[in-house]
């Protein structure tokens, strides 16, 4: 990560304006097409990738493609991470309550899928809300609400000077339209509507070309 010189930062005024608010969050929910992804997984048959792995990868790839979504606060100072990793919720085998997992992002879907599974396996053995790496800011928090066709989501947040990690939640697939609700929430101190648009455009591009995005290589 690199620390940002606020005095030389073109976002200085916006950062100070929004960061002075009690709740400086910007939240946007929209429907994203998963038609091509569903068709692709059907064609894969026995080598079919997990749906959640594909969606986690698409989200992480999209977040990492937008510099503003890699901005965080560390020691009360704005920083830019070169890459951010995945924090995601998971219900361990035999469990009823969710735990949290952390997995390093990789541009290779195959590698990232293995890392996601390793995090799940660790959670099956020792479920926790505070896995190693969860205390850092270089993450994106992701949750899955597969039974809820939501139109908006609000996440719990801590002190915005200590908790600067964007949240992304996806929900129930509309089996008629083959769309998926996706909610992005981040600090308006860092992220504007333009950056939200870039995120969703990239997400649609990744999901729209699943053969290139989720191949085994």
N, C-alpha and C positions, 0 to 999 in steps of 0.2 A: 504494500500500500504506500501511497505518497500523501504527505500532508499538503493541504492547499493553503496558499498564502491569501488570506481573506482580503487584504488590502489591494491585492492585484487581481482579485476574482471578479469577473463580470456579474456574478450572481450575489455579490455581497449584500446589496440592498434587499433582495428577495429573501435571502437566507435570514437576515436579521429580522425582517418584518414577520415572516411566518414562524420563526423559531421563538418569538416572544409570545406566541399564543399558547393557551393551555392545551389545546388539541390542534396541532398543526398538520393533521392528516388529510390526505386527498384519497378518496375511494371511488373507484369506477367498476361497474359490473357490466358485462356484455355477453352476448351469445357468440360462440365460436364454432365453426363447422368441424365436425369430426367424421364426415362421410368418407373421405378418402382413407383415413386411418382405420375405420371399421372394415372397409373393403379389403384393405391391405392385410389386416390381421386374419381375415377369413381365408385369404389366399395362402398365408404362411403355414396353415395346418399344424403339423407337429412342432414346428419351430416358431410358433406364434409367440411374440413378445408380450409381456404383461402390459395390460392397458395402463395401469398406474405408472409403470416405468416409462412408457412412451410419453405420457402427459407430464411427468416430472422432468423428463429430459427436455421436452419442448419448452416448458416454462423456464428452466434454467438456461437453456440456450438463448432464449429471448431476453431474459433479464441481463445476461452477460453481454448481449449485443448493444445495450443502451448504457452509455457511460454514466448517466445521471442515476440509474438504478443500482450503480455500484458505489455511490457516494454514501458515506456513513459518518458518524461522530465517534471519535476515539479520544479519550482524555479531554473532552469538551471541544475538540477541534475537528473541522471537516477534513475527511480524507477520501481518496479514491482508491478502491481495491482494483488490482489488475483482473482478478477473477473472484467471484463469490461462490460459496458452496451451498449445498442443500440441507436445510433442516426440515424434517417432515414428521407428521404424526403417523402412528401405527398401533394397531391393536395386536399385542403379542398372542401367539398360539395359546389357546385355553384361557385367555384373559377377557375381561369385560370392559376395562378402561383403557384408554389410549396411553401410549408413552411417546416420547420424542426420540427421534433418530437424527444423526448427522452423517452425511455422505459427501465426500469430495467430488466436485463436478469435474467431468472430463468431456472434451468435445467429441470423443468417440462414444456412441450410444452403447456399444457392447461393453466397454470398460465401465461406463457409468452404471449400467444395469447390474454388473457384478458388484460394484461398490454399494449400490442400494440394497442388494440382497444380503451382503455381509453385514450391513447395519441392521437389517431386520433380524438376521440370525443372532446377532449380539443382543438385540432387544428381547428375543425369545428367551435367551438364557438369563439376562439381567435387565428387566424392564425398569426404566427410570425416566423422569422428566428432565433430568440434567445429565445427558450423556457427555462424554469428553468432546470438547470443541463447541458445546452449546453456549458457552459464556461469551464467545467472541461476537463481533459485529459483522464479520465478513460472511454473512449467510443470507439466505432467503427462506422465510418460513412458509411452508406449504401444508395445506390441509385438504382433505377429500371428504365431501358430503354426498356420497353416491345415491342417497335416498331422497335428496332435497333438490327440487327444481327452483332454486332461489332466484330472486331478482335483485337482491342486495345483501351484503354481508358487512358486519362490523366486528372487528377483532379487538381483544383486550390489548392495551398498550401500557407500558411503564412510563417513566419520566422521559420525555422526548430528547433530553440531553444525554441519556444513558441507553435508550432503546431506540435505535434508528433503523432497524431491519424491516424491509418491506414484507408484506404478507400477500400470499396468493392462495385463493381457495377455488376449487372447482367442484361442481355438483353433479346432479343427475342428468344423464343423457336423454334428450327428447328423441324417442325411438321413431317418431314420425318425421321430424325435420332433420334428425341426425346432427343436432347442435348440443353444445355443452355450455352451461353458465360458468364464466370465469370472472372472479373478482380480484382486482389488484388494489392494494392499499399501501401507501407510502407517505413519507413526510413531504408536504408541499414545500418545505424549506429547500428540498433538493429537486423535486419532480413537479413538472407542469403538465398540462393536458397534452402538449406536443409529445412529451416523452412517453406518456401513457399510450398515445397513438402509435408511436414507434414500437412499443412492446407488443401491442396487439397485432400490428401488421406483421411483425416477425413471427409471432405465435401462429398466425394463420398460414404463413408461408411454410413453416416447419411441418405443421400438421397437414398441409395441402400436398406435400411431396414426401409421403411416408417411406417410399422405397429408398430415397436418398438419405432421409433422416435417420431411419431405424434399421438399416442394413446391419448384418452381423459383423462387418469389417470395420 
